[in-house]
């Protein structure tokens, strides 16, 4: 009861919430992940940890099938949703250095799929994804510079 009033949580509550969020993200499809990132899910607020879990899901190799989340033979709709999700994630304010590293891994893993998609559908997702990553990197750099200034002023 006091935790609700004072806004304090103990570590076990945080760990329980994190494990529940991770479990939920593992079951999400691309549309649900995008809803989460856009903060339109009622159950969970968007967080850095949640966004990083989504990026891990997109970039990690499935142990059973030895494939990534997006495959070259997937439908174009799934690929487009994944690319749009990538853009939504990096446009979010809830990103950190780990998100940027996972985004770079995403671009490395799916370079051939993105190029093939662009060629077949006359799209420019390769440049959109790269531009979004550069914008996110600049945002993180500005945040770091602001933190440095705050530390200097605070001391």
HULIN-V553711 format. One record per helix or strand. SS is the DSSP state (alpha for helix, beta for strand). FROM is the first residue (numbers start at 0). TO is the last residue. If there is no record, write none. Layout:
# HULIN-V553711
<<SS;FROM;TO> <SS;FROM;TO>>
This chain:
# HULIN-V553711
<<alpha;1;5> <alpha;10;26> <alpha;29;36> <alpha;47;58> <alpha;75;90> <alpha;96;108> <alpha;110;120> <alpha;124;153>>
